[in-house]
Amino acid sequence: MFQSKIAGIGYYVPKNIYTNKDLTHFMDTSDEWIQERTGIKERRYANRIGETTTTMGVEAAKIAIERAQTTADEIDFIIFATLSPDYYFPGCGVLLQREMGMKEVGALDIRNQCSGFVYALSIADQFIKTGMYKNILVVGSEKHSFALDYSTRGRAVSVIFGDGAGAVVLQPTTDKNKGILSTHLHSDGADAEKLAMYYPGASGGIWLDEQPEWPDQELGGMLMTPKMLEDGTAFPFMDGQAVFKKAVVKFPEVIMEALKQNNLAPSDIDILIPHQANLRISQYVQKTLGLNDDQVFNNIQKYGNTTAASVPIALCEAWEQGKVQEGDLVCLAAFGAGFTWGSALIRW
């Protein structure tokens, strides 16, 4: 059985920079308020027209493929993780395949939100290990900016998220001391509504304690109404405290699970790349595990939370800065809506 290694990595972020001060023009907030709660100073927003989740994924993929010293023609499977697809269906995987002029390869779309890239990496790892595929493109890409509530009502969510994409190419290796050592995936749907976007959807809010008003039957069953825009139910919802409390427990837990399976300890980690959800969460996890500043990489200050794209963007940036060297023990970890969480331990 093969090991799977990251042969190439790339990322792309839009050119449009929006600082915390810029957001004060749309909502009652401040740079101090945002930094104190999240650590974020600025984020990137894609162009409203012409720049999509898929096109950003394509840009990241091109870099990853080139660095893997391969070509788009040699990619034999695509896994695309996002919560903000270009279309409700089809998924972004086939759109990327089309944009890059690839042959008729399989394309799998992953909907695990902030944990999406770790889930996608784990799936790709299994395909490589069994010998089914030899060049798998794994992409995490998000365009949040088109669907956020930029009013004071929505500030608790909208100040956090940004746009961007990251990608890796996974290939087999026979070196047992290199590549992905193990991956660990979990979920618990008990509090699914604590972090969710209820529409579009077919449930009509039946899982909620307080059901939104069901659309008038004269609208032909349409789920989006002017009232939903007015009361905010058309936008993403997050119970920030509930997410924080769960994340600071599950992040260290899943990291330790990976270390224990490989007979390692936190001190063995050369660099931890956590999902960039909130700088305060990362700092709490760092303290819990007893890691020093050099062992944890954060870039949420510049990009905000880019959900499925955050881990590959951070991993790529750390690698480009020379903070990931050959032989290093790299740990990836993520926690997000669902709730879902996971980790991957990699010998670079």
N, C-alpha and C positions, 0 to 999 in steps of 0.2 A: 504493500500500500504506500502511495506517495504522501509526502508532506506538501502543503500548499504555501507558497511564498508570495509576498507582494513584490512583483517585478517592476512595477511602475506606478507612480502616483502623481496626481495633478489637482489643481483647484482653480476656480474662477469666482471672482466677486464683481458685481457691477461697479461702474465708475462713480455712480451717484452716491455721495456721502451725505448722510443726514445726522447732524449732531443733536445732542439733547436740547441745545438752545433752539435749533430749528423746529423741534416739536412744540415748543412753547407758543408758536404762532397758531397752533391748531387746538391746543388743550391747556388746561390749567395744570402746569407741572413746572419742574425746574431741573437744572442740571444736578443740583445737590440731591434732590429727591430721588432721581433715577439712579445716580451713582451709589447712594447710600443703600438702596434696596437691591440693586442688581449688579453693580460694578460696571455697567455699560456707559461708554462715553459717546459712541457713535455707531451707526450701522449703515449698510448699503441697501439701496433700493434699485431694483431693475427698472429699465425704461417701461413705461406703461404699455407701449405698443412696440412689437418687434423683438422684445426680449422676454423669453418664457422659461419655465422650468426646464423644458427640453433643450432649448438653445444654450442655456447655461451649462447643462449637463454635457452637452456636446463639446463645449470649450474645455471643460475639465477633462473629459475623456480623451481628447486629442493629445493633451500634454501627457496624461498617464500612459497612453499607447506608445507615444514616441519614447518616453523614458524606459518603457519595457522593451525597447528595441524590437518592436513588432509592428504590425499594420492593422488597420481596420478590417482588412480582408481575412486576417488570421484569427480574429475574435470568433469564438464558436458558441458563446452564450452571453446573454445580457441580464443583469439583475438591476432594476431601477427602484430605488427607495424614495418615496415622497409622500407628503400629505397634501400637496398643492399641485395636482396634475393639471396639464393644459386643458384636458377635457375630463368630464366625469367618467366617460369611457370613449375610446380605448385608452389604455395606460400609456405612460411616457416611454416605456421600453421600446415599443414598435416605432414610435415617432423618432426616437434617437437612432434606431436601426436604419430608418428611411433617410434621415438627415445625413448620416455618415456613409450612406451608400454601401452598407454591409450586405453580405449574402443572406440567404434565408435561414437565419439562426434563431434559436429559441429566445424569447424575451419574457422575463418574469417581473411582475410589479409587486413591490412590498409596501404594505400599509401599516407600518408599526411606528409611525410618527418619529419621535426623538430617538427611539431605539432602532429605527429602520436600517441604518447602515450596519450596526452590529449584527442584526438579524440577517441581513443580506450577505454579510461576510461569512457568517456561520454556514449558510446554505451553500455558498460558493465553495467553501472549504470541503464540504461533503462531496460535492461533484468532482472536485480535483482529486481528493483522496481515493475515490473509487475508480478513477481513470476515465470517467465519462466525458469530461471536457479538459482541454489543455490551456485555453486562454479565455478566462472569464472576465468580462468588464463589469465592475460593480460601481454603481453611481448613486450618490445621494444629492438631491437637488431640491431647492425650495424657492418659490416666489410667494412670500407671505404678504407682501406690501399691497397687493390688489384686493385683499379681503379683510383688512383690519378696520376697526372703528377708531378713527382719529379724533374723536371728541373726548371731552373730559370723562364722560361715562366709560369709555373703553380704554382709558390710559393704562390701567393695571396690566393689560395684555399688550396693547399696541406699542408701548415703549420698549418691549423686550425683543421683538422679533425683527429679523433682517433677512435679506435674500443672498443666495450664493449656491455654489455647487462644488462637490469634490468627487474624485473617482480614483479607483485603483484597478490594476490588472493583476489577477491572480494566475500563477502558473505552478506546475508541479516541480518538486525537487526531491532528489533521493537523499539529501542531507538531513538526517534525523535530528540534527542539532540546530536546524534553521527553519524558519517559517512559523505558521500558526500552531501553537502547542495545544490549545484547547479553546473552546467557546462554550458559553453558558447562557441559556435563555430562560426567561421566566415571565409570567403574567399573573395578574389578579384583577378580574373585572368587577369586583365588589363596589369600587368607587369610580366606575367608568365615567359618570357624568360630572365628576369634579374637574375634568379637563377635556372639553369636547366642543365640537361644532355640530349642532343638532340638525342643521339643514345645509345642503339638500339631503333628504333621507326619506324613508318610507314609513317610519314609525309614527310620525305625527306627534312626537313627544310623549308617547305612552309610558316611557320609562321614567319620566320626571315626576317628582312629587307634586309640582304645580304645572299642569299641562298648559302649554301655550294655546291660544285660541285656534281651533281647527279652521282651516280656510273655508270660505263660503263655497257650498257645493256648486254654485253657479260658475265658479272659477274653474270647474272641470277637474277638481282635485289638486290644483296647483299648490305646492307647499310653501312658496315664497309670497308673502303679501306685504303691502306697505306698512301694516301694523308691526310686522316683525322687524322692519328697518327702524321704525320709530322706537320700539321698546328694547332693541338690542339683541333679540333672540336670533337674529340672522347672522350674528357675528360669533367668533370663538368665545367660549366661556372658560374661565379658570378660577378655581378656588386656590389662590396662591399659598395660603397657609397649609392646606391639606396636601398639596403637591410637595411643598418643602419638607413637611414632617415625614412623608413616606420616602422621599428621595434620599434624605440623609441617613436613613436606615438601610435601604436597599442598595445604594451605591457601595458602601464599604462591604456589605454582605456578599455581593456578587463578585467583587474584587478578591476578597479572601477565599471565596469558593474556587476561583481560578488558581490562586497561589497554592492552596492546599492540595489540589489535584496534582500539581506539578512539584510538590514537596519544596515549595519556595516560601519566602516571607516578604513582607512589605519592603524590608531593607534591600531585597534583591532587585526591586524595580528600578530601572534606569530612568524611565519616564512614563508617567501616567497621563494619558490623553482622555480626560473626561468629556462627555457631551457638554457643550457650552450652554447650559440652561440658565445658570445664575452664578455669578462669581462667589456669592456667599455660600452656596451649596458646595462648590469646589473647595473652598477654604475649610469648611466644616469637615469634609471628607479627608482632606489633607491632614488636618489635626487629629482626626479619629485614627488614622492609620500610622501616624507618627512620621509622615514624609516631610522632607525639607523642600524649600522652594525650587531647587534644581530638579526635583523629581516629578514636578507637576507642571504641565503646560496649559496656559489659559490665553485665549485671544478674544474672549467675549467682549472685552473693552472696545475692540475695533469693529466687530461684526454683529454683535448682538447674538441672539439665539437663532441659528439657521437650521434647527431641527435635524432632519436626516443628513444634512450636509455638514453639520458642525464637526463631527469626529474626523471625517476625511480632510476637511479644510485645515483643522488644527494639526492633524498628523502631518500633512504635507508641509505646512508652514514650519513646523518644528524640524522636519527633515531638511528643508531648504536652509534653515538657520544653523545646521550642523549639530542640532541637539539630539538627533537620532543617528547613531553610528552602527556600523556592522557589528553584530554580536550583542547589541544592547537588548535588554529585556523590556519590551514595550507592552503596556497594558492599556486596552481601550475599554471604556465603560460608558453606559448610557442608561437613562431612565426617562420615561415619558408616558404620554396618554395611554390609557388602557385599563389599569396601568401595565406597562411592559418595561422590562429592564434586562440588561445582559452585559456580558464582558467577553473580551478576547485577549488571550495572552500570546504574545508573538516574540520569537527570537529573531531579531532583524538580520 
